Amino acid sequence: MVKCEFDDCDRKSTTVSRLSPEGYLVSSGKKAYSFREAYRRFNYCDKCHKSLMGDVWNRVRNSGKDDDNVAPTSV
């Protein structure tokens, strides 16, 4: 059983995502020729993945960003 990687969740993972628990794409550090190879993969349960995606979309829609990131998913 693969465990959810979000915070202290102990549920079984049901989703593989390219978003880190912080809501960013994280480079795999390898020379990559496609999106699939370029970013690490994380395992989440359905509930945590929905919560993470909600946080990402809220950040995207928020016009008053308080960080220096160009985009919420930039590396």
C-alpha positions in Angstrom: 0.0 0.0 0.0 1.4 3.4 -1.0 0.6 6.0 1.6 -0.6 9.5 0.9 2.3 12.0 0.9 0.2 15.0 2.0 1.1 16.3 5.6 0.3 13.6 8.2 -2.3 11.7 6.2 -2.4 8.0 6.7 -4.9 7.1 4.0 -4.0 4.9 1.0 -2.9 6.8 -2.1 -5.3 6.8 -5.0 -3.8 9.6 -7.2 -0.4 10.2 -8.7 0.3 13.9 -9.3 3.1 16.1 -10.4 2.2 18.7 -7.7 4.3 18.6 -4.6 2.6 18.8 -1.2 3.4 22.6 -1.3 1.5 22.9 -4.6 4.4 23.4 -7.0 6.0 21.4 -9.8 9.3 20.0 -8.6 12.0 19.2 -11.2 13.2 15.6 -11.2 16.8 16.9 -11.7 17.3 14.7 -14.8 17.7 15.7 -18.4 14.2 15.3 -19.6 12.6 15.5 -23.1 9.0 15.6 -22.0 6.8 16.8 -19.2 6.4 13.2 -17.9 10.1 12.9 -17.4 10.8 16.5 -16.1 8.9 16.5 -12.9 8.7 14.3 -9.8 5.6 12.3 -9.0 3.7 12.3 -5.7 1.0 10.0 -4.3 -2.1 11.4 -2.7 -5.5 10.1 -1.4 -8.5 11.6 -3.2 -9.4 14.0 -0.4 -5.9 15.4 -0.1 -5.4 15.8 -3.8 -8.7 17.7 -4.1 -7.6 20.0 -1.3 -4.2 20.6 -2.9 -5.8 21.3 -6.3 -8.2 23.7 -4.6 -5.3 25.6 -3.0 -3.4 25.8 -6.3 -6.5 27.2 -8.2 -7.1 29.7 -5.4 -3.6 30.9 -5.7 -3.9 31.1 -9.5 -7.1 33.2 -9.3 -5.8 35.5 -6.5 -4.8 38.7 -8.2 -3.0 40.0 -5.1 -0.2 37.4 -4.9 2.1 38.0 -2.0 5.0 35.9 -3.3 7.5 36.5 -6.0 6.6 33.4 -7.9 5.8 33.9 -11.6 3.2 31.2 -11.5 2.1 28.8 -8.8 3.4 25.8 -10.8 6.8 27.3 -11.9 9.9 25.5 -10.9 
